[in-house]
Amino acid sequence: TERELFRLGGNGMEDFRLLNQTATYDRRDGISDEANHQEMLDAMITIGFAPETIQSLMRLVVAVLHAGNMTFTANHHTESSTLDDNESSRAVASLLGISYEGLADALTSRVINAGVEVMTKPLDAQQAVKAGEALIKAVYGAAFDYIVVKVNNSIDDLQTRNSQGASIGVLDIFGFETFDVNNFEQICINYTNEALQQQFNKFVFKLEQKEYEREGILWKFISFPDNQDVLDLIDKRHTGILPLLDE
């Protein structure tokens, strides 16, 4: 099965450190993640992703999840560390198509070029954890960039075949993420998203429709959700959350 292929076993969202920090797993909007996932796979086929490429991308995503569970043991006598040999680290090596020993060496040491000499310096446990985090970021970032290039190339091909330059822009940043516990970092992320959405609303809806009114253009009013009340809750002078925190 796919779960065996991706070495997921009986693991769920709550078993991966990258997913379980908020302890929030249930959606409140009634949307099925399983249905969305299938729609995404269908869309990737339509765009032109080969089945083998899709499977490779899924392997990378699961490798990232397992990488978040990797642990290291410190050797205080030599200021070095060891990658713990467990299911997570073995799964990462397997899914990335590399040897376990190669993965362990890459995460617990670094190569230093000093002139013509090449030296290997061991990393302590904290540095090894950072190396693991850098691996996660690099793998996920490379996969994301590849998907963007693939999608853009597919759109360009369609436009070339149809001899049309039409395009559709999608902005998907509207809405709060709601957890049982929201920290300061989360409210800053939400605030940024809401501010960007308000800018989009202002220039695409509000100002554009006012321009239509001034020019006497016949048109049908476009309704849209205005999130000004959310911004007021956060940054309104004297009463917003951030001004109150400043005081």
Solvent accessible surface area in square Angstrom, and as a share of the most:
residue,aa,sasa,rsa
1,T,125,0.73
2,E,117,0.53
3,R,109,0.40
4,E,126,0.57
5,L,77,0.39
6,F,15,0.06
7,R,78,0.28
8,L,27,0.14
9,G,50,0.48
10,G,82,0.79
11,N,49,0.25
12,G,26,0.25
13,M,93,0.42
14,E,96,0.43
15,D,64,0.33
16,F,6,0.03
17,R,108,0.40
18,L,72,0.36
19,L,73,0.36
20,N,43,0.22
21,Q,128,0.57
22,T,53,0.31
23,A,66,0.52
24,T,38,0.22
25,Y,72,0.27
26,D,121,0.63
27,R,110,0.40
28,R,169,0.62
29,D,83,0.43
30,G,77,0.74
31,I,81,0.41
32,S,56,0.36
33,D,76,0.39
34,E,144,0.65
35,A,51,0.40
36,N,64,0.33
37,H,82,0.37
38,Q,94,0.42
39,E,114,0.51
40,M,83,0.37
41,L,38,0.19
42,D,76,0.40
43,A,48,0.37
44,M,16,0.07
45,I,89,0.45
46,T,117,0.68
47,I,56,0.28
48,G,42,0.41
49,F,5,0.02
50,A,44,0.34
51,P,89,0.56
52,E,124,0.56
53,T,35,0.21
54,I,16,0.08
55,Q,81,0.36
56,S,58,0.37
57,L,9,0.05
58,M,33,0.15
59,R,58,0.21
60,L,51,0.25
61,V,61,0.35
62,V,13,0.08
63,A,2,0.02
64,V,12,0.07
65,L,32,0.16
66,H,3,0.01
67,A,7,0.06
68,G,1,0.01
69,N,40,0.20
70,M,17,0.08
71,T,67,0.39
72,F,30,0.12
73,T,75,0.43
74,A,39,0.30
75,N,65,0.33
76,H,158,0.70
77,H,177,0.79
78,T,82,0.48
79,E,131,0.59
80,S,21,0.14
81,S,12,0.08
82,T,84,0.49
83,L,3,0.02
84,D,38,0.20
85,D,90,0.46
86,N,55,0.28
87,E,95,0.42
88,S,17,0.11
89,S,0,0.00
90,R,93,0.34
91,A,0,0.00
92,V,1,0.00
93,A,4,0.03
94,S,48,0.31
95,L,7,0.04
96,L,43,0.21
97,G,65,0.63
98,I,81,0.41
99,S,63,0.41
100,Y,28,0.11
101,E,109,0.49
102,G,35,0.33
103,L,4,0.02
104,A,18,0.14
105,D,92,0.47
106,A,69,0.53
107,L,7,0.04
108,T,18,0.10
109,S,27,0.18
110,R,116,0.42
111,V,96,0.55
112,I,51,0.26
113,N,113,0.58
114,A,47,0.36
115,G,80,0.77
116,V,150,0.86
117,E,102,0.46
118,V,103,0.59
119,M,94,0.42
120,T,91,0.53
121,K,91,0.39
122,P,64,0.40
123,L,14,0.07
124,D,53,0.27
125,A,23,0.18
126,Q,134,0.60
127,Q,81,0.36
128,A,0,0.00
129,V,63,0.36
130,K,118,0.50
131,A,24,0.19
132,G,5,0.04
133,E,71,0.32
134,A,59,0.45
135,L,43,0.21
136,I,24,0.12
137,K,161,0.68
138,A,64,0.50
139,V,24,0.14
140,Y,120,0.46
141,G,30,0.29
142,A,64,0.50
143,A,10,0.08
144,F,119,0.49
145,D,87,0.45
146,Y,101,0.38
147,I,60,0.31
148,V,61,0.35
149,V,84,0.48
150,K,62,0.26
151,V,41,0.24
152,N,75,0.38
153,N,76,0.39
154,S,17,0.11
155,I,79,0.40
156,D,78,0.40
157,D,74,0.39
158,L,86,0.43
159,Q,49,0.22
160,T,106,0.62
161,R,163,0.60
162,N,91,0.47
163,S,102,0.66
164,Q,118,0.53
165,G,73,0.70
166,A,78,0.60
167,S,92,0.59
168,I,161,0.82
169,G,77,0.74
170,V,130,0.75
171,L,76,0.38
172,D,125,0.65
173,I,47,0.24
174,F,86,0.36
175,G,34,0.33
176,F,89,0.37
177,E,86,0.39
178,T,74,0.43
179,F,43,0.18
180,D,108,0.56
181,V,125,0.72
182,N,75,0.38
183,N,91,0.47
184,F,124,0.52
185,E,116,0.52
186,Q,22,0.10
187,I,33,0.17
188,C,49,0.30
189,I,78,0.40
190,N,3,0.02
191,Y,59,0.23
192,T,74,0.43
193,N,37,0.19
194,E,3,0.01
195,A,35,0.27
196,L,94,0.47
197,Q,16,0.07
198,Q,21,0.09
199,Q,94,0.42
200,F,75,0.31
201,N,1,0.01
202,K,83,0.35
203,F,112,0.47
204,V,70,0.40
205,F,39,0.16
206,K,61,0.26
207,L,71,0.35
208,E,76,0.34
209,Q,12,0.05
210,K,109,0.46
211,E,60,0.27
212,Y,70,0.26
213,E,115,0.52
214,R,169,0.62
215,E,105,0.47
216,G,59,0.57
217,I,76,0.39
218,L,176,0.88
219,W,76,0.27
220,K,179,0.76
221,F,130,0.54
222,I,93,0.47
223,S,93,0.60
224,F,46,0.19
225,P,86,0.54
226,D,70,0.36
227,N,2,0.01
228,Q,74,0.33
229,D,101,0.53
230,V,40,0.23
231,L,13,0.06
232,D,48,0.25
233,L,106,0.53
234,I,1,0.01
235,D,56,0.29
236,K,109,0.46
237,R,193,0.70
238,H,117,0.52
239,T,93,0.54
240,G,0,0.00
241,I,58,0.30
242,L,46,0.23
243,P,28,0.18
244,L,98,0.49
245,L,114,0.57
246,D,127,0.66
247,E,154,0.69
